[in-house]
Amino acid sequence: MRIANGWRDYELLDASDGERLERWGDFCVVRPDPQVIWTTDKRDRRWREFAGRYHRSETGGGRWEDRGMPAQSQISYGGYRFVIKPMGFKHMGIFPEQAVNWDYAAAKLKNRPGARVLNLFAYTGGATVACLAAGAQVTHVDASKGMIAMAKENAALSGVAEAPVRWIADDCLAFVRREQRRGKRYDAIICDPPSYGRGSGAQVWKLEDDLFTFCAECAKLLSDEPLFFILNMYTTALAPSVGGQILSLTAGAAAKSRTSSDEIGLPIVSGGVLPCGNTTITEFIR
């Protein structure tokens, strides 16, 4: 497992009975997590003294219980700075476990100034910020204009607002196919698809049905000297090796490469590690 253990402003304090207790900067929240099927003694007083708690609804979605949560705050990771705030579906604005992928991408891109990166399902731009800071040119694509607005704010906070970036609000598959017709090519691709979602129009995305085709279409955009293809999956029913097989058959099929798949996770202060999905990386060998 690849563990995101480089945080200072974020901590996963404890995890028990289907919930996680987290510190985001100066305040703590409790959020549901289906991976947490164990029980701890919950000795940490912040289980009872939290600033916010997300309650799921039996009919779908849920609501935040507010006990003094800031409407908006900021946290840092290395030289990056991000907006955080309580959002729908228990989100806080970033996924802290993704720091392991930010670090990987930044390390690879520093050796290729000006590399062209395509970030798909790019959310609030954690990976975009890391790639821009490493000297890359980034095309950031997400169906939600609201998420793109947050990504722009994160870029500004992180000091990379003037770096070469295109912000695109669009359905990711439709955009990929248009880029093919335009003859565009990218040196690296990052893909963080949801299990289920809707595009900017009437498009419906279901990961199990659409992921293979999507990755095959993305692979057509790789340059003649690509660096990497990163694929994240949060669907708990799919093993990491599923992503490995998909990228081996698509991105890794036309060039010399090595593909590896692993879980990513967060260290728990009270002990252990929480799995938070998995990542497959195809790294191209020159």
C-alpha distance (Angstrom), angle and dihedral (degrees) to the residues before:
residue distance angle dihedral
M1 . . .
R2 3.80 . .
I3 3.81 107.2 .
A4 3.82 125.2 -155.9
N5 3.79 97.0 -138.6
G6 3.80 100.2 147.5
W7 3.81 98.3 88.7
R8 3.81 125.3 117.8
D9 3.82 100.8 167.7
Y10 3.81 94.9 45.6
E11 3.81 130.5 55.6
L12 3.79 133.4 173.1
L13 3.79 95.5 -143.7
D14 3.80 100.0 -177.9
A15 3.81 141.4 -19.5
S16 3.80 124.1 -151.4
D17 3.81 142.9 145.7
G18 3.79 96.2 5.8
E19 3.81 96.1 -45.9
R20 3.77 140.1 93.0
L21 3.81 126.4 -144.1
E22 3.80 110.2 -146.3
R23 3.79 139.2 -179.5
W24 3.78 114.3 -143.4
G25 3.78 105.7 -174.7
D26 3.80 107.2 -60.4
F27 3.81 100.1 -7.7
C28 3.80 138.9 56.7
V29 3.79 132.1 -134.6
V30 3.80 136.2 -173.6
R31 3.80 116.9 -139.3
P32 3.81 133.1 175.5
D33 3.79 119.4 -107.7
P34 3.82 122.9 -178.2
Q35 3.81 91.9 -153.0
V36 3.80 92.2 65.5
I37 3.81 101.1 87.9
W38 3.82 95.0 147.6
T39 3.80 133.0 82.7
T40 3.80 130.7 -129.5
D41 3.80 129.8 -174.3
K42 3.84 91.1 -105.2
R43 3.79 93.7 -138.4
D44 3.79 92.9 160.7
R45 3.82 106.9 101.8
R46 3.79 90.1 -145.0
W47 3.81 88.9 78.3
R48 3.81 82.9 75.0
E49 3.81 100.2 28.5
F50 3.81 99.8 52.1
A51 3.80 123.9 143.5
G52 3.79 93.2 -139.2
R53 3.78 141.3 7.2
Y54 3.78 129.2 -166.7
H55 3.80 115.3 -140.0
R56 3.78 118.8 -162.7
S57 3.79 119.0 -136.5
E58 3.80 121.0 -132.6
T59 3.80 87.5 -133.6
G60 3.82 94.0 53.1
G61 3.78 134.8 -80.8
G62 3.77 117.3 33.9
R63 3.79 145.0 -149.6
W64 3.79 140.6 -100.4
E65 3.80 120.6 -115.4
D66 3.79 103.1 -145.5
R67 3.81 118.8 -150.2
G68 3.78 97.2 162.8
M69 3.79 103.7 -44.9
P70 3.81 113.0 163.7
A71 3.79 111.0 -113.7
Q72 3.80 86.9 -130.5
S73 3.79 135.1 1.2
Q74 3.80 140.3 160.6
I75 3.78 137.3 -120.6
S76 3.79 133.1 -174.6
Y77 3.78 135.1 -136.2
G78 3.77 112.2 -171.8
G79 3.79 105.1 -52.6
Y80 3.81 94.1 -18.4
R81 3.78 124.9 95.8
F82 3.80 126.1 -162.3
V83 3.78 139.7 -169.7
I84 3.80 114.0 -122.7
K85 3.77 127.6 -170.6
P86 3.81 138.9 148.8
M87 3.79 108.0 -86.6
G88 3.79 138.9 172.5
F89 3.82 120.7 -67.3
K90 3.85 90.6 28.1
H91 3.82 93.7 -69.8
M92 3.81 123.4 150.2
G93 3.80 99.5 -167.2
I94 3.80 101.6 -92.7
F95 3.79 137.9 42.6
P96 3.83 105.0 -128.4
E97 3.82 94.2 -160.2
Q98 3.81 88.2 65.4
A99 3.81 89.0 73.3
V100 3.82 87.9 90.8
N101 3.81 89.1 62.5
W102 3.81 93.4 43.8
D103 3.80 88.2 55.1
Y104 3.79 92.9 48.0
A105 3.80 94.3 48.7
A106 3.80 93.5 45.8
A107 3.81 92.4 50.7
K108 3.82 92.4 51.3
L109 3.79 95.4 44.0
K110 3.80 95.7 50.8
N111 3.80 87.0 71.2
R112 3.83 92.0 54.3
P113 3.84 110.6 48.6
G114 3.78 111.9 -158.5
A115 3.81 95.1 17.7
R116 3.79 113.7 163.6
V117 3.81 114.0 -120.3
L118 3.80 127.8 -171.0
N119 3.82 112.7 -157.1
L120 3.82 110.9 -167.8
F121 3.81 125.8 -167.8
A122 3.78 79.5 11.8
Y123 3.85 97.4 173.0
T124 3.83 111.7 -174.8
G125 3.77 95.4 -12.3
G126 3.78 109.1 -104.6
A127 3.80 90.9 144.9
T128 3.80 91.3 39.5
V129 3.80 91.7 56.2
A130 3.82 91.8 47.7
C131 3.81 92.5 49.8
L132 3.80 93.9 46.4
A133 3.79 91.1 49.0
A134 3.82 88.4 52.7
G135 3.81 90.8 56.8
A136 3.81 101.0 -98.5
Q137 3.80 130.7 137.1
V138 3.82 108.7 -122.4
T139 3.78 135.3 -158.9
H140 3.80 105.9 -161.5
V141 3.82 114.9 -161.5
D142 3.80 127.6 -175.6
A143 3.80 132.9 147.3
S144 3.82 92.8 -133.2
K145 3.80 118.7 80.6
G146 3.80 88.7 -164.6
M147 3.81 91.9 58.4
I148 3.79 90.5 47.7
A149 3.80 89.7 52.9
M150 3.82 89.2 54.5
A151 3.80 90.3 46.9
K152 3.79 90.5 54.3
E153 3.79 89.6 50.6
N154 3.81 90.4 50.1
A155 3.80 90.2 50.8
A156 3.79 90.3 52.0
L157 3.80 92.8 47.4
S158 3.81 89.7 49.5
G159 3.79 93.5 50.8
V160 3.81 97.2 -113.5
A161 3.81 100.9 101.7
E162 3.81 90.7 114.5
A163 3.81 94.3 48.3
P164 3.84 117.9 109.7
V165 3.81 104.9 -82.1
R166 3.80 135.6 144.5
W167 3.80 116.6 -151.5
I168 3.82 110.6 -152.2
A169 3.82 125.5 -176.0
D170 3.78 103.1 -162.5
D171 3.78 147.3 109.2
C172 3.80 104.0 -75.8
L173 3.81 98.6 -136.1
A174 3.80 92.4 46.8
F175 3.81 89.8 50.1
V176 3.82 92.8 48.7
R177 3.80 91.5 53.0
R178 3.81 91.8 48.6
E179 3.80 90.1 51.1
Q180 3.80 88.7 53.4
R181 3.80 90.7 54.8
R182 3.81 90.0 48.2
G183 3.79 90.8 53.0
K184 3.81 93.6 -119.6
R185 3.80 120.1 161.5
Y186 3.80 133.2 -168.1
D187 3.79 133.2 -156.9
A188 3.80 93.7 -148.8
I189 3.80 136.0 18.8
I190 3.80 127.9 -160.1
C191 3.79 117.6 -168.2
D192 3.82 122.8 -175.7
P193 3.81 104.8 169.8
P194 3.80 124.7 -178.8
S195 3.79 121.9 -124.0
Y196 3.79 88.8 -116.2
G197 3.77 134.3 2.1
R198 3.77 150.1 134.6
G199 3.77 127.5 -110.7
S200 3.78 128.1 -132.5
G201 3.83 89.0 -82.4
A202 3.79 128.0 27.4
Q203 3.81 94.5 -54.9
V204 3.81 116.3 132.6
W205 3.81 120.4 -154.5
K206 3.82 122.8 -157.1
L207 3.77 113.4 174.4
E208 3.81 98.8 -146.7
D209 3.81 91.6 51.0
D210 3.80 101.1 38.2
L211 3.80 110.3 29.0
F212 3.80 100.4 86.7
T213 3.79 93.7 48.9
F214 3.78 90.6 44.6
C215 3.82 93.9 52.6
A216 3.81 90.6 46.2
E217 3.81 89.9 54.3
C218 3.81 92.1 46.2
A219 3.81 91.4 51.1
K220 3.81 89.0 62.2
L221 3.82 88.1 66.0
L222 3.80 95.6 58.8
S223 3.79 115.6 116.8
D224 3.79 125.1 -123.5
E225 3.82 89.8 -97.5
P226 3.82 104.5 35.5
L227 3.78 124.3 178.8
F228 3.80 107.3 -159.8
F229 3.79 148.7 -28.9
I230 3.81 116.8 -144.0
L231 3.81 120.1 -163.7
N232 3.81 121.1 -174.3
M233 3.80 123.2 -165.4
Y234 3.80 126.7 -173.0
T235 3.81 97.2 176.0
T236 3.80 102.3 117.3
A237 3.81 93.2 -155.9
L238 3.81 91.9 64.8
A239 3.80 120.5 78.1
P240 3.82 120.3 -135.3
S241 3.80 89.0 -111.7
V242 3.82 89.4 65.4
G243 3.79 89.0 66.9
G244 3.78 89.4 45.6
Q245 3.78 92.1 54.7
I246 3.81 92.3 46.8
L247 3.80 94.9 51.3
S248 3.80 92.8 42.0
L249 3.81 88.8 56.7
T250 3.80 95.3 43.6
A251 3.82 121.2 20.8
G252 3.80 94.2 21.9
A253 3.80 97.1 45.0
A254 3.79 100.4 80.8
A255 3.82 103.0 40.7
K256 3.78 139.8 39.0
S257 3.78 105.2 -86.2
R258 3.77 148.3 138.6
T259 3.79 123.0 -130.6
S260 3.80 125.1 -157.5
S261 3.79 131.1 179.1
D262 3.77 129.3 -163.9
E263 3.77 144.0 151.7
I264 3.78 118.0 -97.6
G265 3.78 121.1 -147.2
L266 3.77 151.5 164.3
P267 3.81 126.5 -113.8
I268 3.81 113.7 -117.8
V269 3.81 113.9 -137.0
S270 3.81 91.5 -145.0
G271 3.81 90.1 52.9
G272 3.78 140.4 -67.0
V273 3.79 133.8 31.9
L274 3.81 131.6 -79.0
P275 3.84 114.7 -138.2
C276 3.81 110.9 -133.6
G277 3.78 105.3 -175.5
N278 3.79 127.2 -72.1
T279 3.78 141.5 -84.4
T280 3.78 131.7 -147.1
I281 3.80 119.0 -160.8
T282 3.77 126.0 -167.9
E283 3.78 107.5 -163.3
F284 3.78 117.0 -166.5
I285 3.79 120.0 -135.4
R286 3.80 119.2 -142.6
